[in-house]
């Protein structure tokens, strides 16, 4: 039987709405893994896999030919990664842990086979794909229209995760001026935002960058409608 934290994470996921028998099978046939920050769990074109986030924070990103990266999704406790590739096959994305994370690998073949046979399961997968679409639209809106606080938090998290090595600290090597230019603001405003984030215990400022102390808390700032 799966550990209690896995059961709790599954209960908070969209999979809780599927049949109890299938849920029991997924819990019984999964594989738990504990991963340090900076671990790549999926690379472009890899075979489809489906994982439940039990704890931690992960990002899904796309890479340009010259090595630049853009985050297309963040995943937290009770999120399920890999539903899109389960339906559509390998994707041109990567996925990595931003904090120490616990994952539970789900039997993707069992989930896909059952979805083809049970309309309730297929509908649950369709609803999850719809939620992910709306989340991506929201992420795009924050990039385009978010407050300075939201855009700074998002850019620091994106930049730090792109530069992070396996098990290494989450540090964005960027000056305040470069950060201001990246988010379409001025250095003085960005300095105030970083001060507020520092006082909240989310980041520490360095001579050559920003150290993310609480990646989950900083991610929360990207969705704060009252951000500065």
C-alpha positions in Angstrom: 0.0 0.0 0.0 1.2 3.5 -0.8 2.5 5.8 2.0 0.1 8.1 3.7 1.5 11.2 2.1 1.1 9.7 -1.4 -2.5 8.7 -0.6 -3.2 12.3 0.6 -1.6 13.8 -2.5 -3.6 11.5 -4.7 -6.8 12.5 -2.9 -6.1 16.1 -3.6 -5.5 15.5 -7.3 -7.9 15.2 -10.2 -7.4 11.4 -10.0 -9.5 11.3 -6.9 -12.6 11.6 -9.2 -12.0 8.4 -11.0 -13.3 5.0 -10.0 -12.1 3.7 -6.5 -10.9 0.4 -8.0 -8.6 2.2 -10.6 -7.4 4.6 -7.9 -6.4 1.6 -5.7 -4.6 0.0 -8.6 -2.7 3.2 -9.3 -1.7 3.5 -5.7 -0.6 -0.1 -5.4 1.4 -0.2 -8.7 3.3 3.1 -8.4 6.9 3.9 -7.6 8.0 6.6 -5.1 11.1 8.6 -5.6 12.9 11.3 -3.5 14.7 13.8 -5.7 17.0 16.7 -4.8 16.5 20.2 -6.3 17.8 20.6 -9.8 17.0 17.1 -11.0 15.8 16.7 -14.6 12.9 14.2 -14.6 11.9 14.5 -18.3 13.8 15.5 -21.4 12.6 16.5 -24.8 11.3 13.5 -26.7 11.5 11.0 -23.9 9.0 8.2 -23.5 5.7 9.3 -21.9 5.5 9.0 -18.2 3.0 10.1 -15.6 3.9 11.3 -12.1 2.1 12.6 -9.1 3.7 15.4 -7.2 3.7 14.4 -3.5 5.7 17.4 -2.3 8.1 20.0 -3.7 8.0 22.2 -6.8 8.7 21.4 -10.4 8.7 23.3 -13.6 8.0 22.2 -17.2 9.9 24.2 -19.8 10.7 24.5 -23.5 14.1 25.3 -24.9 15.1 27.2 -28.0 17.9 26.0 -30.4 20.3 28.5 -28.8 19.7 27.1 -25.3 17.2 29.7 -23.9 14.4 28.4 -21.8 10.8 29.4 -21.1 8.7 27.9 -18.3 5.3 26.7 -19.5 4.1 25.2 -16.2 4.9 24.9 -12.5 3.7 21.8 -10.6 3.1 21.5 -6.9 1.6 19.0 -4.4 -1.2 16.9 -5.9 -0.5 18.0 -9.5 -0.1 15.3 -12.0 2.5 15.6 -14.8 2.4 13.7 -18.1 -1.3 13.6 -19.0 -0.7 15.5 -22.2 2.1 13.1 -23.3 -0.1 10.2 -22.3 -2.6 11.3 -24.9 -0.4 12.9 -27.5 3.0 11.2 -27.2 6.5 12.6 -26.4 6.6 16.4 -26.1 9.3 19.0 -26.8 9.5 20.0 -23.1 11.8 19.3 -20.2 10.8 19.0 -16.5 13.0 19.6 -13.4 12.7 19.9 -9.7 13.2 23.4 -8.2 13.1 22.2 -4.6 13.6 18.8 -3.0 10.6 16.8 -4.2 8.8 13.6 -3.7 7.2 12.0 -6.8 5.0 9.0 -7.3 5.2 7.4 -10.7 1.9 6.2 -11.9 1.2 3.3 -14.3 0.6 5.3 -17.4 -0.3 2.3 -19.5 -3.0 1.2 -17.1 -4.4 4.8 -16.9 -4.5 5.1 -20.7 -6.1 1.6 -21.2 -8.8 2.3 -18.7 -9.5 5.7 -20.2 -10.2 4.0 -23.6 -12.7 1.7 -21.9 -14.3 3.9 -19.3 -15.9 7.2 -20.3 -15.7 8.6 -16.7 -11.9 8.2 -16.7 -11.6 9.7 -20.2 -13.7 12.7 -19.1 -11.5 13.2 -16.0 -8.4 13.3 -18.3 -10.2 15.8 -20.6 -11.0 18.0 -17.7 -7.4 17.9 -16.5 -6.1 18.9 -20.0 -8.6 21.7 -20.0 -7.3 23.0 -16.6 -3.7 22.9 -17.9 -4.8 24.9 -21.0 -6.3 27.6 -18.8 -3.3 27.6 -16.6 -1.0 28.2 -19.6 -3.2 31.0 -20.7 -3.0 32.5 -17.2 0.8 32.2 -17.3 0.9 34.0 -20.6 -1.3 36.8 -19.1 1.0 37.3 -16.2 4.0 37.5 -18.6 2.2 40.2 -20.6 0.0 42.0 -18.1 1.1 41.1 -14.6 2.2 43.6 -12.0 5.9 44.4 -11.6 6.0 42.2 -8.4 4.5 39.3 -10.3 6.8 39.6 -13.3 9.9 40.0 -11.1 9.0 36.9 -9.1 8.3 34.9 -12.3 11.5 36.1 -14.0 13.7 35.4 -11.0 12.3 31.9 -10.6 12.6 31.2 -14.3 16.1 32.5 -14.6 17.3 30.7 -11.4 15.8 27.4 -12.4 17.4 27.6 -15.9 20.8 28.2 -14.2 20.5 25.6 -11.5 22.7 22.6 -11.4 21.7 19.2 -9.8 21.4 19.6 -6.1 22.7 23.2 -6.3 21.3 26.4 -4.9 18.5 28.3 -6.8 20.3 31.5 -7.8 19.4 33.9 -10.6 22.6 35.6 -11.8 21.2 38.9 -12.9 21.7 42.6 -11.9 18.8 44.8 -10.8 19.2 46.8 -14.0 19.0 43.6 -16.2 16.0 42.4 -14.2 14.3 45.8 -14.7 14.9 45.7 -18.4 13.6 42.1 -18.6 10.3 42.9 -16.8 9.8 46.3 -18.5 10.3 48.5 -15.4 13.0 50.7 -13.9 15.7 49.7 -11.4 14.3 51.7 -8.5 11.0 49.9 -8.7 12.6 46.5 -9.0 14.8 47.3 -6.0 11.7 47.9 -3.9 10.1 44.7 -5.0 13.3 42.7 -4.2 13.4 44.4 -0.8 9.8 43.3 -0.1 10.6 39.8 -1.2 13.7 39.8 1.0 11.8 41.0 4.0 9.2 38.2 3.4 12.0 35.6 3.6 11.5 34.5 0.0 14.9 35.6 -1.5 18.3 36.9 -0.5 20.0 39.5 -2.7 23.6 38.8 -3.7 26.2 41.1 -5.3 25.7 39.4 -8.6 22.1 38.0 -8.3 19.2 36.8 -6.3 19.1 33.6 -4.2 15.7 32.0 -4.1 15.2 30.8 -0.5 11.5 29.7 -0.8 10.7 28.7 -4.4 7.1 27.7 -3.5 6.5 31.0 -1.7 8.1 32.9 -4.6 5.8 31.1 -7.1 2.8 32.2 -5.0 3.8 35.8 -5.7 3.3 35.2 -9.4 -0.4 34.7 -8.9 -0.9 37.5 -6.3 -3.5 39.9 -7.8 -2.6 42.6 -5.3 1.1 42.6 -6.3 2.9 45.9 -6.6 
